[in-house]
């Protein structure tokens, strides 16, 4: 696993250690993987489901 700086617990935000935008994911220093669709996979195996916007909300009014 990667290591976060000692200031990580106080700041509350892990920093990226590897980014692959062409594949749609970023590895954070705490070992979490964050996906472009807003989903997350944590080192303990827990998952945060993507927060998707319903298609009708994406439509642009003319």
N, C-alpha and C positions, 0 to 999 in steps of 0.2 A: 504494500500500500504506500501511497505517497505521504508526505508529511506536510502539514500546514505550519506556518510560522507560529511562534509562541503567542503572538497577538491575536490569533484566530478566535479563541473562545470569547474574548472581549468584543471583537469587531462583529462576530456573528456571521461573517460572510467568507466562505472558503474561496480561494482564488483558482482560476484554471491552470492546469499544469500541462494539458494537451488538448488541442482543439482540432477537430476535423469537420469544418463546415460543409465540405463537399459530401460528407456522409451523414451530417445532421446531428453530431454529438460532441460533447465537451467533457473531459475528465477533470474533476475538481480535486484539490489537494487532500480532501478528506476521504477520497475513494469513491465518491458519488459520480454517477454519469448522468448528465443533463442532456435531454434531447430537444431538438429545435421545435418540436410540437408541444413543448412544456412538460412532457413526462420526465420522470426521474427514476433511477435505479440506485439504491443505496447499498453500501457494503454488507449490511446485515441481511440483505435479500428483500427488504421491503420496497414497495413500488408506489410511486405517486402517479396516478393516471393522468393522461393529458387533459388539459382544460380546453375543450374544443368549443368553438363558436358555431351555433346552428347555421346551416347554409342560408336560411332566409335572412339572417342578420348580416350576411356578407354581401347581399345584393345591393347595388348602387341605384338609387332612384334617378331617373332621367329628368 
